[in-house]
Amino acid sequence: LPRLIYAHSHYVREGKKMSKSLGNFIDLETIRAYAGRFGTDALRWYLATQGPMFATDADFSHGKFVEVFNADLANGLGNAVSRVGNMCDKYFGGQVPDAKGVVCLPDLPAFGWPEIVAQAVERAIARADVMDLPGALAAGVALVRKVDAYINATEPFKLAKKLPAGPDGKPAPSPERDRLAAILYHCAEALRVAAILHSPAIPRAAARIQQAWHCAPPAGGSLGAISAWGGPHSLKPGQPLVKGEILFMRADPAEPAPQPVY
């Protein structure tokens, strides 16, 4: 006999049960309309993270769709990748900075990045093992939020303004520059792993990050191996890292829902 039988609940539409009389089904044309406006990655993300995976019905609501899209993708992974890529491009010539072996700033012991990343990967694997797709993907979201918190705590954009300049006008070697390099390396490497953890639901966007940052993992590698901090697939100082295109444009909550075309 099977050891586990997986049963899930159902979708409702804007808080109401789908029915013939209401004509409020999520049909293929509606799916195409959402995919056309927000992209297939965004649609897949919403279905995987907000779907009826457990005992409670899920609501396919336009307001909730926009809220999740903005929070997790536009203002989440997309914004963090853009910020870090832009700073690496601006302050380190579009290359991965050299952290010189520093994995945790002495004055910020709560940000021990190898441990933080390892715990995120472990959570993702553990939740996926029990078919908790929202929980598995939430590990990547939490890692992005940790990066955002780190940027807020370290303020690398302010630190960059304090760098002493050399005779050629470029930033001279200094403790401040070493600190900035470590901060941005930590952020970039954590986001590399976050992109991997997001990739089952947003494969196209994740591939764009990996292409811009030259960090595409090998096919068939285990999640633990390709996500290891300082491992063979981690970012290497000096390799190209550019801002790239905007992954997700923030959606306007005031815009009406996409309309299907029949």
DAVENUR-V625218 format. One record per residue. OMEGA is omega in radians with two decimals (none if undefined). NEAR is the number of other ideal C-beta (glycine too) atoms within 12 Angstrom. Layout:
omega->OMEGA near->NEAR
omega->OMEGA near->NEAR
This chain:
omega->3.11 near->4
omega->3.11 near->5
omega->-3.08 near->5
omega->3.01 near->9
omega->-3.07 near->8
omega->3.09 near->15
omega->-3.11 near->11
omega->3.13 near->19
omega->-3.03 near->16
omega->3.03 near->20
omega->2.86 near->29
omega->-3.07 near->24
omega->-3.14 near->25
omega->3.08 near->20
omega->-3.10 near->17
omega->3.09 near->18
omega->3.11 near->18
omega->-3.13 near->22
omega->3.10 near->11
omega->-3.09 near->8
omega->3.12 near->9
omega->-3.13 near->13
omega->-3.04 near->14
omega->3.14 near->23
omega->2.95 near->22
omega->-3.09 near->31
omega->-3.09 near->18
omega->3.14 near->13
omega->3.08 near->16
omega->3.09 near->28
omega->3.13 near->24
omega->-3.13 near->20
omega->3.12 near->22
omega->3.12 near->32
omega->3.14 near->23
omega->-3.12 near->17
omega->-3.00 near->26
omega->-3.10 near->35
omega->-3.11 near->29
omega->3.09 near->21
omega->-3.11 near->33
omega->3.12 near->40
omega->3.13 near->31
omega->3.13 near->30
omega->-3.12 near->43
omega->-3.12 near->40
omega->-3.09 near->30
omega->-3.07 near->34
omega->-3.07 near->36
omega->-3.05 near->34
omega->-3.11 near->31
omega->-3.05 near->22
omega->-3.04 near->26
omega->-2.99 near->19
omega->-3.08 near->11
omega->3.08 near->15
omega->3.14 near->21
omega->-3.09 near->28
omega->2.99 near->27
omega->-3.07 near->32
omega->-3.13 near->24
omega->3.13 near->30
omega->3.11 near->22
omega->3.12 near->27
omega->-3.12 near->38
omega->3.13 near->31
omega->-3.14 near->22
omega->3.13 near->37
omega->-3.11 near->38
omega->-3.05 near->27
omega->-3.02 near->29
omega->-2.99 near->40
omega->-3.08 near->44
omega->-3.13 near->32
omega->-3.13 near->26
omega->-3.08 near->39
omega->-3.09 near->47
omega->-3.12 near->39
omega->-3.13 near->28
omega->3.11 near->39
omega->3.14 near->45
omega->-3.12 near->34
omega->-3.08 near->33
omega->3.10 near->45
omega->-3.14 near->40
omega->-3.13 near->27
omega->3.08 near->37
omega->3.13 near->40
omega->-3.05 near->25
omega->-3.00 near->24
omega->-3.09 near->32
omega->3.01 near->36
omega->3.11 near->18
omega->3.11 near->23
omega->3.07 near->26
omega->3.13 near->36
omega->3.13 near->37
omega->3.14 near->23
omega->3.12 near->33
omega->3.06 near->16
omega->-3.14 near->13
omega->3.13 near->28
omega->3.12 near->26
omega->3.11 near->24
omega->-3.07 near->26
omega->-3.10 near->13
omega->3.12 near->13
omega->-3.06 near->24
omega->3.13 near->13
omega->-3.13 near->16
omega->3.03 near->30
omega->-2.88 near->21
omega->3.10 near->38
omega->3.14 near->25
omega->3.14 near->18
omega->-3.12 near->34
omega->-3.13 near->42
omega->3.14 near->25
omega->3.11 near->23
omega->3.13 near->39
omega->3.12 near->34
omega->3.12 near->23
omega->3.14 near->27
omega->3.14 near->36
omega->-3.11 near->24
omega->-3.12 near->19
omega->3.11 near->26
omega->-3.13 near->24
omega->3.13 near->15
omega->3.09 near->17
omega->3.06 near->19
omega->-3.10 near->23
omega->3.10 near->29
omega->3.14 near->31
omega->3.13 near->25
omega->-3.13 near->32
omega->3.12 near->40
omega->3.10 near->31
omega->3.09 near->37
omega->3.11 near->47
omega->3.14 near->34
omega->3.12 near->30
omega->3.08 near->41
omega->3.14 near->42
omega->3.06 near->26
omega->3.08 near->32
omega->3.11 near->40
omega->3.12 near->27
omega->3.14 near->21
omega->3.10 near->34
omega->3.12 near->32
omega->-3.12 near->19
omega->-3.05 near->21
omega->3.13 near->31
omega->-3.10 near->19
omega->3.14 near->36
omega->3.07 near->21
omega->3.11 near->18
omega->-3.12 near->27
omega->-3.13 near->27
omega->-3.09 near->16
omega->-3.09 near->18
omega->3.08 near->26
omega->-3.12 near->18
omega->3.08 near->16
omega->-3.13 near->12
omega->-3.12 near->8
omega->3.13 near->7
omega->3.12 near->9
omega->3.13 near->15
omega->-3.14 near->25
omega->3.06 near->15
omega->-3.09 near->16
omega->3.05 near->18
omega->3.14 near->18
omega->3.13 near->23
omega->3.09 near->28
omega->3.13 near->24
omega->3.12 near->29
omega->3.13 near->38
omega->3.14 near->37
omega->-3.13 near->35
omega->-3.07 near->42
omega->3.05 near->41
omega->3.12 near->44
omega->-3.12 near->43
omega->-3.08 near->46
omega->-3.12 near->51
omega->3.09 near->42
omega->3.12 near->46
omega->3.03 near->51
omega->3.13 near->49
omega->3.11 near->49
omega->3.11 near->46
omega->3.10 near->47
omega->-3.12 near->45
omega->3.08 near->40
omega->-2.88 near->46
omega->3.10 near->33
omega->-3.13 near->27
omega->-3.14 near->38
omega->-3.04 near->41
omega->-3.10 near->21
omega->3.14 near->26
omega->3.12 near->39
omega->3.13 near->36
omega->3.11 near->21
omega->3.07 near->30
omega->-3.10 near->44
omega->3.10 near->31
omega->-3.13 near->21
omega->-3.09 near->33
omega->3.10 near->39
omega->-3.08 near->24
omega->3.13 near->37
omega->-3.14 near->23
omega->3.13 near->30
omega->3.10 near->14
omega->3.06 near->8
omega->3.13 near->8
omega->3.11 near->16
omega->-3.12 near->16
omega->3.13 near->30
omega->-3.09 near->22
omega->-3.07 near->19
omega->-3.12 near->27
omega->-3.05 near->40
omega->3.08 near->25
omega->-3.13 near->32
omega->3.14 near->23
omega->-3.09 near->26
omega->-3.09 near->15
omega->3.13 near->28
omega->3.08 near->32
omega->-3.12 near->41
omega->3.12 near->23
omega->3.11 near->24
omega->3.13 near->18
omega->-3.09 near->26
omega->3.06 near->23
omega->-3.09 near->38
omega->-3.09 near->28
omega->-3.11 near->26
omega->-3.13 near->29
omega->3.08 near->17
omega->-3.07 near->22
omega->-3.09 near->40
omega->3.07 near->35
omega->-3.11 near->22
omega->-3.12 near->23
omega->3.12 near->31
omega->-3.12 near->16
omega->-3.11 near->19
omega->3.14 near->9
omega->3.11 near->18
omega->-3.14 near->13
omega->3.06 near->25
omega->-3.12 near->24
omega->3.12 near->15
omega->3.08 near->20
omega->-3.11 near->11
omega->none near->10
